[in-house]
């Protein structure tokens, strides 16, 4: 599992002061991406026990109020295990802070690809399903584990440098979705305000 870097005291990728983890590798490669060095799945550094201990120490600081996972692409097949690992660490060591995930996938695409009823999936043995379906299940599982999903690919012609229309996003096509409120609203999108 590879990551590109960690911002130890971030104020740009979500509300409050947080830790931001940039995973390594992206298939979207959006025109105008500010983080092109994260595209190569073979770049970056190995996520090992040393960096994991450093991450736990950072998350445990009293002034850290959120964790954001960006990229690269956190929901790329190759990055799902690391994204889940990071979220599980946050839940174990500081369960009261929100997790933000930035992805080029849209909520609708992830939901459409997921072919299980949520309650069924949570209690079902998935050992007999295909690799592709397991990836889709993991991707949806990650969404259920986070509080806020910033979805949609960056579009340079919709870039908003003032963030006046879409706070914490790079282009106006991207949305900040309140995941729990959306799931409680039968999947109808509820935006972060």
C-alpha positions as a Python dict, from the first residue, in 0.01 Angstrom:
ca = {
    (1, 'X'): (0, 0, 0),
    (2, 'X'): (141, 336, -104),
    (3, 'X'): (81, 695, -3),
    (4, 'X'): (209, 1025, -141),
    (5, 'X'): (226, 1229, 177),
    (6, 'X'): (63, 1349, 496),
    (7, 'X'): (-28, 1707, 582),
    (8, 'X'): (4, 1719, 960),
    (9, 'X'): (-191, 2039, 1022),
    (10, 'X'): (-428, 2097, 731),
    (11, 'X'): (-692, 2371, 711),
    (12, 'X'): (-787, 2340, 340),
    (13, 'X'): (-939, 1995, 291),
    (14, 'X'): (-1233, 2008, 528),
    (15, 'X'): (-1352, 2216, 820),
    (16, 'X'): (-1141, 2272, 1132),
    (17, 'X'): (-779, 2165, 1169),
    (18, 'X'): (-712, 1816, 1042),
    (19, 'X'): (-467, 1560, 916),
    (20, 'X'): (-480, 1492, 544),
    (21, 'X'): (-347, 1172, 391),
    (22, 'X'): (-272, 1171, 18),
    (23, 'X'): (-287, 820, -126),
    (24, 'X'): (-72, 728, -428),
    (25, 'X'): (-223, 649, -765),
    (26, 'X'): (-514, 775, -974),
    (27, 'X'): (-681, 654, -1292),
    (28, 'X'): (-877, 978, -1349),
    (29, 'X'): (-576, 1208, -1414),
    (30, 'X'): (-794, 1521, -1432),
    (31, 'X'): (-675, 1806, -1650),
    (32, 'X'): (-544, 2080, -1421),
    (33, 'X'): (-501, 1849, -1120),
    (34, 'X'): (-295, 2018, -847),
    (35, 'X'): (-149, 1685, -740),
    (36, 'X'): (-16, 1521, -1059),
    (37, 'X'): (272, 1357, -869),
    (38, 'X'): (15, 1130, -702),
    (39, 'X'): (-107, 973, -1028),
    (40, 'X'): (156, 698, -1057),
    (41, 'X'): (57, 392, -853),
    (42, 'X'): (425, 298, -823),
    (43, 'X'): (531, 639, -690),
    (44, 'X'): (515, 772, -338),
    (45, 'X'): (621, 575, -32),
    (46, 'X'): (525, 249, 128),
    (47, 'X'): (272, 270, 412),
    (48, 'X'): (451, 76, 685),
    (49, 'X'): (436, 34, 1063),
    (50, 'X'): (656, 340, 1120),
    (51, 'X'): (432, 576, 923),
    (52, 'X'): (125, 416, 1078),
    (53, 'X'): (257, 495, 1428),
    (54, 'X'): (330, 852, 1318),
    (55, 'X'): (-23, 880, 1179),
    (56, 'X'): (-176, 749, 1505),
    (57, 'X'): (30, 1005, 1698),
    (58, 'X'): (-89, 1286, 1471),
    (59, 'X'): (-455, 1187, 1488),
    (60, 'X'): (-435, 1165, 1868),
    (61, 'X'): (-336, 1531, 1905),
    (62, 'X'): (-610, 1729, 2084),
    (63, 'X'): (-625, 2001, 1818),
    (64, 'X'): (-697, 1756, 1533),
    (65, 'X'): (-1068, 1771, 1455),
    (66, 'X'): (-1093, 1569, 1129),
    (67, 'X'): (-905, 1342, 889),
    (68, 'X'): (-924, 1387, 513),
    (69, 'X'): (-820, 1124, 259),
    (70, 'X'): (-731, 1254, -85),
    (71, 'X'): (-505, 1154, -363),
    (72, 'X'): (-442, 1028, -599),
    (73, 'X'): (-771, 847, -576),
    (74, 'X'): (-871, 695, -238),
    (75, 'X'): (-1141, 480, -401),
    (76, 'X'): (-923, 337, -677),
    (77, 'X'): (-917, -43, -656),
    (78, 'X'): (-549, -32, -562),
    (79, 'X'): (-608, 215, -275),
    (80, 'X'): (-920, 75, -109),
    (81, 'X'): (-735, -135, 149),
    (82, 'X'): (-522, 161, 263),
    (83, 'X'): (-825, 391, 275),
    (84, 'X'): (-1013, 140, 490),
    (85, 'X'): (-707, 96, 712),
    (86, 'X'): (-678, 473, 766),
    (87, 'X'): (-1047, 504, 854),
    (88, 'X'): (-1024, 210, 1096),
    (89, 'X'): (-728, 377, 1271),
    (90, 'X'): (-927, 699, 1308),
    (91, 'X'): (-1225, 505, 1447),
    (92, 'X'): (-1001, 324, 1695),
    (93, 'X'): (-796, 618, 1823),
    (94, 'X'): (-1027, 918, 1780),
    (95, 'X'): (-1374, 801, 1693),
    (96, 'X'): (-1540, 1137, 1753),
    (97, 'X'): (-1382, 1317, 1455),
    (98, 'X'): (-1520, 1310, 1100),
    (99, 'X'): (-1350, 1153, 801),
    (100, 'X'): (-1365, 1336, 468),
    (101, 'X'): (-1297, 1151, 144),
    (102, 'X'): (-1221, 1325, -185),
    (103, 'X'): (-1296, 1110, -490),
    (104, 'X'): (-1341, 1145, -864),
    (105, 'X'): (-1627, 895, -846),
    (106, 'X'): (-1976, 1033, -799),
    (107, 'X'): (-2200, 912, -520),
    (108, 'X'): (-2452, 797, -782),
    (109, 'X'): (-2189, 586, -965),
    (110, 'X'): (-2075, 419, -644),
    (111, 'X'): (-2433, 351, -538),
    (112, 'X'): (-2532, 220, -883),
    (113, 'X'): (-2236, -20, -890),
    (114, 'X'): (-2331, -151, -546),
    (115, 'X'): (-2593, -420, -604),
    (116, 'X'): (-2691, -512, -249),
    (117, 'X'): (-2939, -371, -6),
    (118, 'X'): (-2729, -209, 266),
    (119, 'X'): (-2880, -413, 550),
    (120, 'X'): (-2833, -737, 354),
    (121, 'X'): (-2473, -658, 263),
    (122, 'X'): (-2376, -583, 622),
    (123, 'X'): (-2479, -934, 731),
    (124, 'X'): (-2404, -1137, 419),
    (125, 'X'): (-2111, -1368, 342),
    (126, 'X'): (-1945, -1223, 33),
    (127, 'X'): (-1678, -1490, -10),
    (128, 'X'): (-1843, -1629, -324),
    (129, 'X'): (-1864, -1303, -519),
    (130, 'X'): (-1630, -1198, -801),
    (131, 'X'): (-1325, -977, -750),
    (132, 'X'): (-1497, -691, -932),
    (133, 'X'): (-1801, -719, -707),
    (134, 'X'): (-1579, -729, -396),
    (135, 'X'): (-1416, -405, -508),
    (136, 'X'): (-1758, -245, -555),
    (137, 'X'): (-1861, -365, -209),
    (138, 'X'): (-1543, -224, -53),
    (139, 'X'): (-1593, 108, -231),
    (140, 'X'): (-1947, 140, -97),
    (141, 'X'): (-1830, 28, 248),
    (142, 'X'): (-1577, 313, 253),
    (143, 'X'): (-1853, 559, 175),
    (144, 'X'): (-2057, 429, 469),
    (145, 'X'): (-1752, 469, 696),
    (146, 'X'): (-1693, 838, 622),
    (147, 'X'): (-1895, 1142, 726),
    (148, 'X'): (-1832, 1362, 422),
    (149, 'X'): (-1774, 1267, 61),
    (150, 'X'): (-1640, 1527, -181),
    (151, 'X'): (-1737, 1366, -510),
    (152, 'X'): (-1677, 1421, -879),
    (153, 'X'): (-1368, 1473, -1090),
    (154, 'X'): (-1197, 1810, -1089),
    (155, 'X'): (-1300, 2010, -1397),
    (156, 'X'): (-1064, 2293, -1477),
    (157, 'X'): (-1328, 2494, -1664),
    (158, 'X'): (-1539, 2488, -1345),
    (159, 'X'): (-1255, 2575, -1111),
    (160, 'X'): (-1355, 2809, -828),
    (161, 'X'): (-1047, 2969, -674),
    (162, 'X'): (-1260, 3167, -430),
    (163, 'X'): (-1439, 2854, -303),
    (164, 'X'): (-1742, 3079, -281),
    (165, 'X'): (-1977, 2825, -441),
    (166, 'X'): (-1818, 2499, -329),
    (167, 'X'): (-1623, 2538, -7),
    (168, 'X'): (-1347, 2276, 30),
    (169, 'X'): (-1372, 2162, -334),
    (170, 'X'): (-1178, 2262, -643),
    (171, 'X'): (-1451, 2293, -904),
    (172, 'X'): (-1819, 2376, -889),
    (173, 'X'): (-1931, 2037, -1023),
    (174, 'X'): (-1800, 1873, -705),
    (175, 'X'): (-2031, 1827, -407),
    (176, 'X'): (-1972, 1783, -38),
    (177, 'X'): (-2216, 1514, 65),
    (178, 'X'): (-2324, 1448, 422),
    (179, 'X'): (-2319, 1068, 399),
    (180, 'X'): (-2525, 978, 708),
    (181, 'X'): (-2794, 1235, 626),
    (182, 'X'): (-2801, 1109, 266),
    (183, 'X'): (-2840, 745, 374),
    (184, 'X'): (-3114, 848, 619),
    (185, 'X'): (-3282, 1029, 330),
    (186, 'X'): (-3313, 704, 129),
    (187, 'X'): (-3007, 789, -79),
    (188, 'X'): (-3129, 1133, -188),
    (189, 'X'): (-2827, 1363, -169),
    (190, 'X'): (-2798, 1588, 135),
    (191, 'X'): (-2518, 1842, 102),
    (192, 'X'): (-2283, 1964, 374),
    (193, 'X'): (-2356, 2325, 467),
}
